[in-house]
Amino acid sequence: MKKTMYEKIWDSHLVVDEAGQAPLLYVDRHLMHEVTSPQAFEGLRLSGRKVRNPHSILATMDHCVPTKNRDLPIADPIAKKQIETMAENCRENGLNLYDMKNPNNGVIHVVVPEHGFVHPGMVVVCGDSHTATHGAFGALAFGIGTSEVEHVMATQTLPQKKSKTMQVVVNGELSKYASAKDIALAITGKIGTAGGTGYVIEYTGSAIRELSMEGRMTLCNMAIEAGARAGLVAPDEKTYEYIKGREFAPAGQYWDQALAYWKSLPSDEDAVFDATVTLDAADIAPQVSWGTSPEQVVGVDSVVPAPESFADETKRQACESALAYMGLTANTKITDIAIDYVFIGSCTNGRIEDFRIAAEVAKGTKVAGGVTAIAVPGSYHVKQQAEAEGLDKIFTDAGWEWREPGCSMCLAMNGDELTKGQRCASTSNRNFEGRQGKGGRTHLVSPAMAAAAAAAGHFVDIRKL
Amino acid sequence: MEPYKKHESIAALMNRSNVDTDQIIPKQFLKKVERSGFGQHLFHDWRFNDNGSDNIEFELNKPAFKDAKILVVGDNFGCGSSREHAPWAIADYGFNTIISTSYADIFYNNCFKNGILAIKADKDQLDKLMAEIAANEGVRFVVDLENQQVTTPGGNGFSFDIDPFRKGNLLSGLDDIGLTLKHVDKITQYEQQHKQNFPWLWA
């Protein structure tokens, strides 16, 4: 029978599949951070259970960590307690933790690939919806709740319902400065934040094959923004090349064995998907979100939509309340929207390639008056690499702040946040109300678009620079 | 987990779609290491004014909805983050039942791990329920999980579908982990095979 990649991974990880209960799926890798794990460890302790396979776990601290003055004690006592609890839980259970002082520290979904911890064909979970990132390697990777974190620690399995499959085909060539982020936003704009609910998405087509591993991570990262728990890209030479030689990569005699297995994973030709969505890369302009949901997005050459332009009543109402929250007027040109803040970073766009392209745009510019711009590397390794290439200097010369790694303003848990009414060009993944600070207004963009906005003080069509 | 029992309760109405987990429980409350006490922060940014007083414009602050156990809400409820703090806050506030047309996948799973019955109604049914509550705030619905039935005084009741495994667990209040560990021999067997097939993962 012809199988999709999702079905191959699913079938190979079924531990129990009996009538009257949810199928049990085996979990190869379990990623952790400080926010969604403490209650799971507490649950284990209370029930007297142990972590079944400590080697399957890699943990970091990222959500609450400060991105400046890292040598000072954490000011927020509750955040400090959470950080300390993480360290204590990892020590007690013998888990590999890259804590705040560790040279490998960073945002979980940036750190994990850096160490080759995820391979094609694996089942990967984390108490974090952006776990979908690792689908870039052809792994079935999805976010879980804290009860499930406890379940995986205790049993190395999860009861799961099989998802439907959706193929998102992106053919053609992206225009200059359009990126994986723009593809991700355009897909969410097209199918909506519930469009992928119940599905696992596989991204195919020539534009996807052209993306670097970093680009594929950005794309899969935002599968959840379209409602899909997981996104997948079939592994190819780029994937193998990326993994080879990294700390947790198969080595020596095992490399060829692993490679042979990985090459068997891509969806069979003529495998049937439950749904197919097609986009032409050439049609994708650099995207800017205008509302409070990632589906409320348009090309930079467009205008803020009017509520009456939506036929659907729910969408019309959503547009109205988004415009009120965002302080925007219908039909305003996107390029006329002035900003106060710029954030480059996050598990979506905090990798070296993101800082390279942003630096290319920022080079020789100055941050516009009244604008604060911060660049937050996704990990210490990204930071070091960027500094080795002199990118930090480009940013600081242009008036940007160059920070320590962490989730930072993606969800503003660590004190990096907008104040009420401030408007931010952000390379993160969610523009929900209050996401970057109560009353803060988020516009999702690519790193190049963010850098261009920082210099101009408003959005600009980067293709025209 | 408390077993889920048939009950008659006030149904609160939130006629909003795409309510995301950042609204259900804003991130500043995610730093606690306990599971309890999140109810006081449920819908914080909508529920309270900047000075901390109740926002009387917010639906759930209506006196008629006080003590509601049933939340009737628009499409795609719980989209966004995987944070289980969202269902913890909902349960801790006092809700044990949500009725909507659709939920985000991770949130939906998380509800059932916390004794919350998330009922899927079709659009027409939901519209009728919403209209009934709007016309008679404080109205009480009966939710009967055993028979998969919602009953309302206005005659807008309906029967709903639910996965039998989830239903069984809610009714019994059983611990998922305990159920899985009944299969521990199969897990061990799978791991032995896994080690043979993928030795590099165990090296």
Interface residues (C-beta under 8 A of the other chain):
Chain A: V15 V16 G20 Q21 A22 L24 Y26 D28 V35 T36 P38 Q39 E42 S47 R49 R52 H55 H63 C64 D76 I78 A79 K81 Q82 T85 H119 G127 D128 S129 T131 F142 G143 I144 G145 T146 S147 E148 E150 H151 A154 T155 Q156 T157 P159 K161 T193 A194 T197 G198 I224 G227 R229 P250 A251 Y254 Q257 A258 Y261 S293 T314 Q317 A318 L411 A412 M413 K420 R430 F432 E433 G434 R435 K438
Chain B: S17 N18 D20 D22 Q23 P26 K27 Q28 L30 K31 K32 V33 E34 R35 D45 D50 G74 D75 N76 C79 G80 S81 S82 R83 E84 P87 S102 Y103 A104 D105 I106 N109 N110 K113 N114 D163 P164 F165 D175 D176 I177 L179 T180 L181 H183 V184 K186 I187 Y190 E191 H194 F198 P199 W200 L201 W202 A203
